[in-house]
């Protein structure tokens, strides 16, 4: 879902956008090989009530 959202925000048919999307990495959970960069986990569910499924 996150990858598609980023892809739809990028300009279409742009060589730069295609290179940037090829380098995009999305990890599920807290395990990742980029510990030196100290990325932060984003809780989308708490940002907006529409980000959680009902039922």
Biopython code that builds the backbone (N, CA, C, O; Angstrom):
import numpy as np
from Bio.PDB.StructureBuilder import StructureBuilder

atoms = [
    (1, "UNK", "N", (0.833, -1.180, 0.000)),
    (1, "UNK", "CA", (0.000, 0.000, 0.000)),
    (1, "UNK", "C", (0.882, 1.250, 0.000)),
    (1, "UNK", "O", (0.614, 2.205, -0.729)),
    (2, "UNK", "N", (1.925, 1.239, 0.812)),
    (2, "UNK", "CA", (2.806, 2.406, 0.899)),
    (2, "UNK", "C", (3.555, 2.598, -0.413)),
    (2, "UNK", "O", (3.717, 3.726, -0.879)),
    (3, "UNK", "N", (4.013, 1.499, -1.008)),
    (3, "UNK", "CA", (4.732, 1.600, -2.282)),
    (3, "UNK", "C", (3.837, 2.187, -3.373)),
    (3, "UNK", "O", (4.286, 3.030, -4.151)),
    (4, "UNK", "N", (2.582, 1.753, -3.438)),
    (4, "UNK", "CA", (1.649, 2.276, -4.447)),
    (4, "UNK", "C", (1.364, 3.752, -4.208)),
    (4, "UNK", "O", (1.255, 4.523, -5.161)),
    (5, "UNK", "N", (1.242, 4.152, -2.948)),
    (5, "UNK", "CA", (0.983, 5.558, -2.635)),
    (5, "UNK", "C", (2.141, 6.432, -3.096)),
    (5, "UNK", "O", (1.924, 7.498, -3.671)),
    (6, "UNK", "N", (3.365, 5.988, -2.847)),
    (6, "UNK", "CA", (4.540, 6.752, -3.284)),
    (6, "UNK", "C", (4.607, 6.779, -4.804)),
    (6, "UNK", "O", (4.908, 7.815, -5.397)),
    (7, "UNK", "N", (4.331, 5.650, -5.433)),
    (7, "UNK", "CA", (4.367, 5.575, -6.900)),
    (7, "UNK", "C", (3.372, 6.542, -7.531)),
    (7, "UNK", "O", (3.677, 7.178, -8.539)),
    (8, "UNK", "N", (2.194, 6.653, -6.947)),
    (8, "UNK", "CA", (1.167, 7.543, -7.503)),
    (8, "UNK", "C", (1.472, 9.017, -7.261)),
    (8, "UNK", "O", (0.917, 9.879, -7.943)),
    (9, "UNK", "N", (2.338, 9.320, -6.310)),
    (9, "UNK", "CA", (2.736, 10.709, -6.075)),
    (9, "UNK", "C", (3.844, 11.157, -7.019)),
    (9, "UNK", "O", (4.067, 12.357, -7.180)),
    (10, "UNK", "N", (4.539, 10.213, -7.644)),
    (10, "UNK", "CA", (5.660, 10.539, -8.526)),
    (10, "UNK", "C", (5.139, 10.893, -9.918)),
    (10, "UNK", "O", (4.070, 10.424, -10.308)),
    (11, "UNK", "N", (5.870, 11.704, -10.669)),
    (11, "UNK", "CA", (5.454, 12.024, -12.031)),
    (11, "UNK", "C", (5.512, 10.788, -12.925)),
    (11, "UNK", "O", (6.375, 9.926, -12.759)),
    (12, "UNK", "N", (4.607, 10.718, -13.848)),
    (12, "UNK", "CA", (4.544, 9.578, -14.768)),
    (12, "UNK", "C", (5.615, 9.706, -15.850)),
    (12, "UNK", "O", (5.967, 10.815, -16.253)),
    (13, "UNK", "N", (6.119, 8.595, -16.308)),
    (13, "UNK", "CA", (7.071, 8.536, -17.432)),
    (13, "UNK", "C", (8.330, 9.365, -17.194)),
    (13, "UNK", "O", (8.902, 9.903, -18.142)),
    (14, "UNK", "N", (8.755, 9.470, -15.971)),
    (14, "UNK", "CA", (9.962, 10.225, -15.656)),
    (14, "UNK", "C", (11.094, 9.250, -15.335)),
    (14, "UNK", "O", (10.937, 8.402, -14.456)),
    (15, "UNK", "N", (12.219, 9.350, -16.021)),
    (15, "UNK", "CA", (13.336, 8.445, -15.722)),
    (15, "UNK", "C", (13.836, 8.590, -14.281)),
    (15, "UNK", "O", (14.220, 7.600, -13.658)),
    (16, "UNK", "N", (13.834, 9.812, -13.752)),
    (16, "UNK", "CA", (14.265, 10.026, -12.377)),
    (16, "UNK", "C", (13.304, 9.346, -11.401)),
    (16, "UNK", "O", (13.742, 8.718, -10.437)),
    (17, "UNK", "N", (12.007, 9.467, -11.642)),
    (17, "UNK", "CA", (11.016, 8.840, -10.771)),
    (17, "UNK", "C", (11.159, 7.327, -10.799)),
    (17, "UNK", "O", (11.017, 6.678, -9.763)),
    (18, "UNK", "N", (11.437, 6.755, -11.955)),
    (18, "UNK", "CA", (11.613, 5.305, -12.060)),
    (18, "UNK", "C", (12.835, 4.845, -11.276)),
    (18, "UNK", "O", (12.792, 3.794, -10.637)),
    (19, "UNK", "N", (13.923, 5.610, -11.312)),
    (19, "UNK", "CA", (15.126, 5.253, -10.547)),
    (19, "UNK", "C", (14.870, 5.365, -9.048)),
    (19, "UNK", "O", (15.331, 4.531, -8.269)),
    (20, "UNK", "N", (14.134, 6.396, -8.650)),
    (20, "UNK", "CA", (13.842, 6.576, -7.229)),
    (20, "UNK", "C", (12.934, 5.464, -6.711)),
    (20, "UNK", "O", (13.130, 4.977, -5.598)),
    (21, "UNK", "N", (11.946, 5.060, -7.502)),
    (21, "UNK", "CA", (11.060, 3.979, -7.088)),
    (21, "UNK", "C", (11.803, 2.653, -7.010)),
    (21, "UNK", "O", (11.479, 1.812, -6.172)),
    (22, "UNK", "N", (12.789, 2.459, -7.867)),
    (22, "UNK", "CA", (13.571, 1.225, -7.829)),
    (22, "UNK", "C", (14.382, 1.135, -6.541)),
    (22, "UNK", "O", (14.672, 0.036, -6.069)),
    (23, "UNK", "N", (14.751, 2.279, -5.969)),
    (23, "UNK", "CA", (15.548, 2.292, -4.739)),
    (23, "UNK", "C", (14.697, 2.340, -3.471)),
    (23, "UNK", "O", (15.236, 2.255, -2.367)),
    (24, "UNK", "N", (13.379, 2.475, -3.612)),
    (24, "UNK", "CA", (12.496, 2.550, -2.453)),
    (24, "UNK", "C", (12.433, 1.195, -1.753)),
    (24, "UNK", "O", (12.221, 0.167, -2.396)),
    (25, "UNK", "N", (12.617, 1.200, -0.441)),
    (25, "UNK", "CA", (12.534, -0.018, 0.355)),
    (25, "UNK", "C", (11.535, 0.205, 1.482)),
    (25, "UNK", "O", (11.626, 1.184, 2.223)),
    (26, "UNK", "N", (10.578, -0.717, 1.605)),
    (26, "UNK", "CA", (9.587, -0.664, 2.673)),
    (26, "UNK", "C", (9.678, -1.982, 3.429)),
    (26, "UNK", "O", (9.574, -3.053, 2.831)),
    (27, "UNK", "N", (9.870, -1.907, 4.734)),
    (27, "UNK", "CA", (10.018, -3.098, 5.562)),
    (27, "UNK", "C", (8.827, -3.228, 6.497)),
    (27, "UNK", "O", (8.393, -2.248, 7.105)),
    (28, "UNK", "N", (8.298, -4.447, 6.610)),
    (28, "UNK", "CA", (7.221, -4.731, 7.553)),
    (28, "UNK", "C", (7.853, -5.090, 8.889)),
    (28, "UNK", "O", (8.627, -6.044, 8.977)),
    (29, "UNK", "N", (7.533, -4.345, 9.911)),
    (29, "UNK", "CA", (8.094, -4.623, 11.228)),
    (29, "UNK", "C", (9.304, -3.763, 11.530)),
    (29, "UNK", "O", (9.587, -2.786, 10.837)),
    (30, "UNK", "N", (10.013, -4.151, 12.586)),
    (30, "UNK", "CA", (11.139, -3.348, 13.045)),
    (30, "UNK", "C", (12.483, -3.874, 12.585)),
    (30, "UNK", "O", (13.491, -3.193, 12.774)),
    (31, "UNK", "N", (12.546, -5.052, 11.992)),
    (31, "UNK", "CA", (13.808, -5.630, 11.538)),
    (31, "UNK", "C", (14.174, -5.092, 10.163)),
    (31, "UNK", "O", (13.396, -5.215, 9.218)),
    (32, "UNK", "N", (15.366, -4.492, 10.049)),
    (32, "UNK", "CA", (15.840, -3.958, 8.780)),
    (32, "UNK", "C", (17.359, -3.850, 8.836)),
    (32, "UNK", "O", (17.921, -3.825, 9.931)),
    (33, "UNK", "N", (18.040, -3.785, 7.698)),
    (33, "UNK", "CA", (19.500, -3.714, 7.692)),
    (33, "UNK", "C", (20.054, -2.289, 7.806)),
    (33, "UNK", "O", (21.257, -2.096, 7.630)),
    (34, "UNK", "N", (19.231, -1.306, 8.091)),
    (34, "UNK", "CA", (19.663, 0.090, 8.087)),
    (34, "UNK", "C", (19.716, 0.670, 9.499)),
    (34, "UNK", "O", (19.215, 1.771, 9.729)),
    (35, "UNK", "N", (20.307, -0.043, 10.434)),
    (35, "UNK", "CA", (20.318, 0.419, 11.825)),
    (35, "UNK", "C", (21.149, 1.679, 12.015)),
    (35, "UNK", "O", (20.847, 2.476, 12.903)),
    (36, "UNK", "N", (22.176, 1.883, 11.218)),
    (36, "UNK", "CA", (23.013, 3.075, 11.360)),
    (36, "UNK", "C", (22.256, 4.349, 10.985)),
    (36, "UNK", "O", (22.592, 5.430, 11.468)),
    (37, "UNK", "N", (21.249, 4.233, 10.140)),
    (37, "UNK", "CA", (20.491, 5.402, 9.703)),
    (37, "UNK", "C", (19.378, 5.770, 10.675)),
    (37, "UNK", "O", (18.827, 6.867, 10.593)),
    (38, "UNK", "N", (19.036, 4.860, 11.603)),
    (38, "UNK", "CA", (18.034, 5.092, 12.633)),
    (38, "UNK", "C", (16.682, 5.549, 12.072)),
    (38, "UNK", "O", (16.206, 6.624, 12.437)),
    (39, "UNK", "N", (16.053, 4.757, 11.192)),
    (39, "UNK", "CA", (14.725, 5.125, 10.689)),
    (39, "UNK", "C", (13.675, 4.998, 11.791)),
    (39, "UNK", "O", (13.859, 4.253, 12.753)),
    (40, "UNK", "N", (12.575, 5.731, 11.639)),
    (40, "UNK", "CA", (11.519, 5.733, 12.641)),
    (40, "UNK", "C", (10.300, 4.993, 12.117)),
    (40, "UNK", "O", (9.974, 5.072, 10.933)),
    (41, "UNK", "N", (9.624, 4.268, 13.013)),
    (41, "UNK", "CA", (8.394, 3.572, 12.680)),
    (41, "UNK", "C", (7.243, 4.570, 12.736)),
    (41, "UNK", "O", (7.147, 5.363, 13.673)),
    (42, "UNK", "N", (6.368, 4.528, 11.731)),
    (42, "UNK", "CA", (5.222, 5.430, 11.673)),
    (42, "UNK", "C", (3.962, 4.623, 11.946)),
    (42, "UNK", "O", (3.704, 3.631, 11.264)),
    (43, "UNK", "N", (3.181, 5.029, 12.924)),
    (43, "UNK", "CA", (1.929, 4.369, 13.247)),
    (43, "UNK", "C", (0.801, 5.125, 12.537)),
    (43, "UNK", "O", (0.293, 6.120, 13.053)),
    (44, "UNK", "N", (0.416, 4.646, 11.354)),
    (44, "UNK", "CA", (-0.609, 5.318, 10.562)),
    (44, "UNK", "C", (-1.987, 5.187, 11.199)),
    (44, "UNK", "O", (-2.844, 6.048, 11.000)),
    (45, "UNK", "N", (-2.209, 4.128, 11.955)),
    (45, "UNK", "CA", (-3.505, 3.919, 12.585)),
    (45, "UNK", "C", (-3.825, 5.040, 13.572)),
    (45, "UNK", "O", (-4.975, 5.469, 13.671)),
    (46, "UNK", "N", (-2.826, 5.513, 14.296)),
    (46, "UNK", "CA", (-3.074, 6.568, 15.276)),
    (46, "UNK", "C", (-3.177, 7.952, 14.630)),
    (46, "UNK", "O", (-3.667, 8.885, 15.265)),
    (47, "UNK", "N", (-2.731, 8.101, 13.398)),
    (47, "UNK", "CA", (-2.776, 9.399, 12.727)),
    (47, "UNK", "C", (-4.198, 9.794, 12.331)),
    (47, "UNK", "O", (-4.559, 10.969, 12.389)),
    (48, "UNK", "N", (-5.006, 8.803, 11.926)),
    (48, "UNK", "CA", (-6.342, 9.096, 11.425)),
    (48, "UNK", "C", (-7.216, 7.875, 11.665)),
    (48, "UNK", "O", (-6.776, 6.748, 11.439)),
    (49, "UNK", "N", (-8.437, 8.080, 12.114)),
    (49, "UNK", "CA", (-9.308, 6.940, 12.405)),
    (49, "UNK", "C", (-9.682, 6.158, 11.149)),
    (49, "UNK", "O", (-10.059, 4.990, 11.247)),
    (50, "UNK", "N", (-9.587, 6.770, 9.982)),
    (50, "UNK", "CA", (-9.914, 6.078, 8.733)),
    (50, "UNK", "C", (-8.823, 5.096, 8.307)),
    (50, "UNK", "O", (-9.021, 4.325, 7.368)),
    (51, "UNK", "N", (-7.674, 5.114, 8.987)),
    (51, "UNK", "CA", (-6.579, 4.226, 8.634)),
    (51, "UNK", "C", (-6.683, 2.853, 9.281)),
    (51, "UNK", "O", (-5.765, 2.045, 9.136)),
    (52, "UNK", "N", (-7.768, 2.562, 9.990)),
    (52, "UNK", "CA", (-7.947, 1.246, 10.597)),
    (52, "UNK", "C", (-9.213, 0.615, 10.041)),
    (52, "UNK", "O", (-10.169, 1.298, 9.674)),
    (53, "UNK", "N", (-9.187, -0.700, 9.993)),
    (53, "UNK", "CA", (-10.345, -1.432, 9.476)),
    (53, "UNK", "C", (-11.348, -1.658, 10.588)),
    (53, "UNK", "O", (-10.984, -1.935, 11.730)),
    (54, "UNK", "N", (-12.607, -1.537, 10.237)),
    (54, "UNK", "CA", (-13.681, -1.723, 11.206)),
    (54, "UNK", "C", (-14.317, -3.078, 10.952)),
    (54, "UNK", "O", (-14.659, -3.414, 9.819)),
    (55, "UNK", "N", (-14.471, -3.852, 12.016)),
    (55, "UNK", "CA", (-15.177, -5.119, 11.924)),
    (55, "UNK", "C", (-14.327, -6.195, 11.531)),
    (55, "UNK", "O", (-14.785, -7.331, 11.410)),
]
sb = StructureBuilder()
sb.init_structure("model")
sb.init_model(0)
sb.init_chain("A")
sb.init_seg("    ")
for serial, (resi, resn, name, xyz) in enumerate(atoms, 1):
    if name == "N":
        sb.init_residue(resn, " ", resi, " ")
    sb.init_atom(name, np.array(xyz, "f"), 0.0, 1.0, " ", f" {name:<3s}", serial, name[0])
structure = sb.get_structure()
